[in-house]
Amino acid sequence: MNLTCPLCGGSNFDTLGSVPFFLEEVLREHTVLGCQTCGHTMVDLRMVDDELIRQLYARPLDEEIWGPGGNRPYVEMIEFARDALAEVMQRPTPLIADFGYGQGYVLGALRDDFGVPPQALVGYDFVPLPVAGITTEHRNLGQLDEHAQVERHFDLAFCCHVLEHIPDPRRLLRGLYRHAGPGSYLYLETPDHALINKEILTGSNQICPQHLHYFTADRLAALAASCGWTVVRQEVSQFEFVPRAQVLLSRDGRRDAREATRTFLGYRDGLRGALTQSLLAASESAQVAAWGAGTDLLLAVAANAELAQRIDSGRIVPYDRERAGAMLGDAVIQPSDLLVQFAGTIVVTPRPVITRFSMVKAARRLGVDARVLDPYSLDDD
């Protein structure tokens, strides 16, 4: 198994130390590594298999210690996403989910402190414990990914102190994106290990065998953004002895190249069609020169049998400075300098405007510019 960083994909790591622990009365240890490229810190996952995960979570080895603050940290999580909560609660049938809900404290705070109707709430976890009046379901969060079947998409979700326990947090974030509906939000929280100090280490177990990844707010936000999420807000805070990386994400708002690329590919095909039609129309009743026997002409010929036939028959004569002497179908490509001897229309075939600009200059030098037809000229603006 090759080990790669879930954030940057890097494969070079520094060994930072080890986390020893007893498991079923056997001394074990995690080797803690730091990515040399992006700095993400995690245990050596090559030593973590399904059986070790099962044993680690068979009982609470090192429970998170919030201190005597009651449900305050869970209320603060919801407060962090208050604007998103207010927005989604205006929708006809909102769904607010908690992935890895544990004892149900976030779900309970949503119901009791923020007035969210129980029917709008759902909790997902490895072992779904009952939460009064709220639907709970089994989900193996370690296996959740973008291929998961989704019956209903959430409008707002919480995933608090879960990612640090998952071998592949990138996979889980992709799965959460799959579960997210249009205009949805996701609140993430993990311990922020940039805030670790002696006081925190003395008062809590933030470095423990159940933590497989050691995030900071910056690294957590970067990981989420690389999985399609848009970062709305990120902060760091501390409650009792727990350092907190808090990130609110939106499913919408990202800028990517998909639509622009799809549009360009369709536009490019249209330009190639314009080249084909210009060559066919100009050669309908006379011999025509196709100047530039490069990719654009080759692709046009491959896509249109009539165009290929006219080149084979000599109705369309290919010219190219660099490919002179080579064959295009049954036709020999002629040197561009011989265009001075050609009396008919000369169709420029390359699409890039810089190339066409250079060819127009060459046509003037050869004295044939009056007979040059640019099939793309109307689209340059």
N, C-alpha and C positions, 0 to 999 in steps of 0.2 A: 504493500500500500504506500503510495507516494503521499507525503504530507504537504498540503498547500494551505496558505492563509485564506480564510473565508472572506477577507476584505479585499485584498489586492491580488490574490492568486500567486503570491511569491512562495518560493520553496527553500529559501535560506533563513535559518533561525539561529538565534543565540540561546544557549541554555542558561536560564536565570536561577534555577534552583529546583527544589523538590518539595512536595507536600506529602508527608508520611501520614498514614492512617491505618487503623485496624479494621478489617472486614472479615466477619465470621472467624474472629480470633486469629487472623493471619495478618502480619504486617505487610502493607502494600504502600505504594507511593505513586504520585503523579509527577512526571517531569514537566516543569513549567518552561515554556519557550516564548521568545519574543521575535516577531517577524522583523528581519533586518531591513525590509523595504518600507513598511507602513507603521511598524511599531506595535501592531496588535499582539496581545499577550494571551496565551492559551496553554492548555496542557497538551502533551504529546498524544494526539488522538489515535495514533497507531496502537496504543496500549489500551484503548477504550473500546470494548465490544458490547454487544447486547447483554451478555451475561453480567458484565461488570455494572452496566447501567441498572439492571434488575436488582442486583445486590445493593447498590448504592441507595436505591429508593425503596428497598424493602422495609426500612424503618427510617425515621428522621434522625440522621446522624448529627447534623449541625443545623438546627433550626435557626431561621433568621430572627434576630432579637431587635424588636422595635422599641423596647422599653415600656414604660408605664403610660404611654400616650393613648391607649384605647384604640379607637378606629380613626384617630386623627390622620395618620399617614394615608389611609385609603380615601378619606375625604379630600386631602390635598391632591391626590392623583386626579380626582374628578374635577376639583377646582381648576387644575391646570388645563383641563379640556372643557371648561365651562361654556365657552362661546360655541364650540363645536356641538356640545350637548344641547344647548338652546336651539341651535339651527336644526339639528336632525329631529328634535322633538316636535317641530312644526310640520313634519311630513305625515302623510295619512297613516301609515302603519310602520313606524320606525322599529328597527331591531338593533339593540345594543348588546354586544357580546363581550364576554370575558374569557380569553383563551389562557388556560392554566389558572383557573379561579381558586384552586385550593380549598380553603374553608368557606369561601363565598363572601369575604369581607367587602370587596369592591361592589359586588352585586347587592349586598345588603345595604351599603351606604347609598347606592343609587336609588334603591327602593325607599329607604327610611329617611335619608337626609336630603334627597333631591327630588323626591316625589315621582320617580319614574314608575309607571304601572308594571307590576310583575310580568304581565303578558308580553311586555316589550323587551324583556330581559332573557338571556340564555347564557349558560356557562358550559365550557368545554374543558375536559381534563382527562388525564390518563385514568384516574379512578374518580368517577363523578359522584361526589358526596351530595346528599340532598340539601337544598336550600329552600326554606319555606316559601311556597307559592311560585317558585321560579323553575323553569325548565332547565335541566342539566343533561348533558350528553357525553358519551365517551368519545374522546379523540386522542389518538396517539400523536401528540404534537411533534415528536421526533420524526414522524413519517409524513407529516402534512406538507404538501408541495403544490405546484401549479397545476398538477394533473388531478387534484382531488375533485370528487363529485360534490357539487354545491346545490343544496335544495333551496336555500334562501340566503341572500347576501346581506351582510350587516351594514348599518349606517355609521355606527361608531363602535369601536372595539378597544378593549384594554388587554395588554399583554405585559404583565408586571412581574419582574423577577422570574422570568422564564428563560429568556434567550441565553443567559449565562449557564444554564443547565443542559442545553441542547447541543449535541455534537456538531450539527450543521445548522447554525442559526440563519444562514442565507436561504437554505431550503425552506425553513419555517416562514421567513418573511415573504418569499414568493408564494407560499401557500396562503398566507393571510391576504396578500394582494388578490389572489384568486377568489377569496371569500368576500372581498370588499365590493360594495355596490357603487354606482356612480355618485360622486359627491360625498364619499365616505371619508371617515377619519380613523386614525389608529394612534393610541397612546402607548408608548413604550417606556418601561423603566427597568433599569438594571443598577447594580452598584456601580459607582464611578470610582475606578481605582486610581485615578489621578489625585483623588482626595485622601487616599489612604495615609494615615499617620500612626504614630505610636499609640495615641489615645484610642483610635478606632480599633487597632489591632488588639489592644488590651481589653476593650469592652465588647468585642463581637468576633464572630467567626467569618469574616468576609473572605479570607483565604482558607478554603475548606475543600474536601474531596468531591463535594457535589458541584462545585463551580468548575466548569470546563473552559470557560472563556472569561477574561478579565477586561471589561469594556471601560471606555471613557465616553462622555457625552459626544465628543467629536467623532470618535470611531463608530459609535452606535448610529449616529445620524448619517455618516458616510456609508455605512453598510446598508441602511434602509434606502438611501437615495439610489444606490447602485442596484436595488431590487425594484425600482420603478416608483417609489414613494417620493413625495415632495415634502421637504421639511418646512413646517409652519412655524415651529417654535422649539427651542431647546434651552435647557437650563441645568445647572448643577445646584444641589442643595444638600443639607445634612439633617437628618432627624435622629435624635439620640446618637447612637453609634453607627448609623447606617448612612454612608455617602450615596447620594442618589443622582443618577443620570436620567433626566426626564426629557422626552422628545415627543412632540405631537406632529403627526404626519397626515398628509392628505393624499388620497388616491389621484386626485386631479391636479392640474396646474403644471405638470412637467412639460418640458419642451423636448421633443425627440425628432428624429429624422424620418420617421416612417411615412407620414403623409406627404412631406415634401419629396421624398424619394419616389413614392408611388406616383405622384403627379409628374415628376421629371421623367420617369421611365415611360409613362404614357405619352408625354410630349415628345420624347426622343423617338418613339415608334412613329408618331405622327410626322416628324421631320423626315424620317426614312421613307415613309409613304410618299411625302412630297417629292423627294428625290426620284423615287421610282416613277411616279406619274409624269414628272418633267422629262425624264429620259424616254418614256414610252410615247408621250405626246410629240416630242421633238423628232423622234425617229419614225413616226408614222408614215411620212412621205419622203424622208431624206435621210442620208447618212449623218450620224451625230458622233461627236467625240465626247467620251466620258473621261474627264481630266481628274486624275487622282484615283489610282486603283488600290485604295487602302481599305480599312475596316468598314467604312460606311457603304462603299460600293459592294464589297464582298457580302455584307449582311443583306443588302437589298437584293442582290442576285440570288442568294440562298433562299430568300423568302418569296421570290416571284419567278415562276417558270418562264413566263413570256419574256421577261427581261433577260434571263439567261439565254433563251433561244435567239434573241436579237443580237446578243454579243457573239454567240457562236456563228451566226450567219453573216456577221460583218456589218449589220445595220448600225450597231453601236460599237465604236472603236475605242478601246481603253488606252489612255496615255498616262505615264507616270515616270518621273525622273529617276526614282530609286529602284523601281521594279521593272524597268525596261528590259525586255527580252524574256521575262517570265511569262507563263501561260495563265490566262483567265478563261477557264473552260477550254474551247477550241481556238481562242483568239490569242495572238501574241501581243503583249503589252508594248506599246510604242514609246520611244523617248519623248519627253515633253517638248524638247526643242523642235520636233517635227510638226508641232501644231501650226507653225507658219505655213506649212504646205497643205493644211487642211482647210477646205473652203466653207465648210458648214458650221452649224451651231456647236459651240463648245460648252458643255455642262460641267460646272464645278461640282465635284462629289463630296469632298470632306466637309463635315459639319462644323468643327471648331472655327470660330470667327477669326482667330489669329492666323490660322492656316489659310483661310480664304483671302484674308487681307494680303498675305504674302503672294498668293497666286494672282490676285488682281494686279499687283505691282509687276509680277513677271509677265502677265499678259500685255501690259503697256510696253514693257521692254521689247516683247516679241512683235508688237504691233497688231495683236489679235483681240484687244480688249473690247472692241465694238461687237464681236461675235460671242462674247462670254455671257452665259446665262447662269445666274446664281439662284438655285431653287429655294434657298433658305432666306433670301434677302428680306422678304416681307415679314419674317418672324424675328428679325434681329432686335426690334424695338421692344 
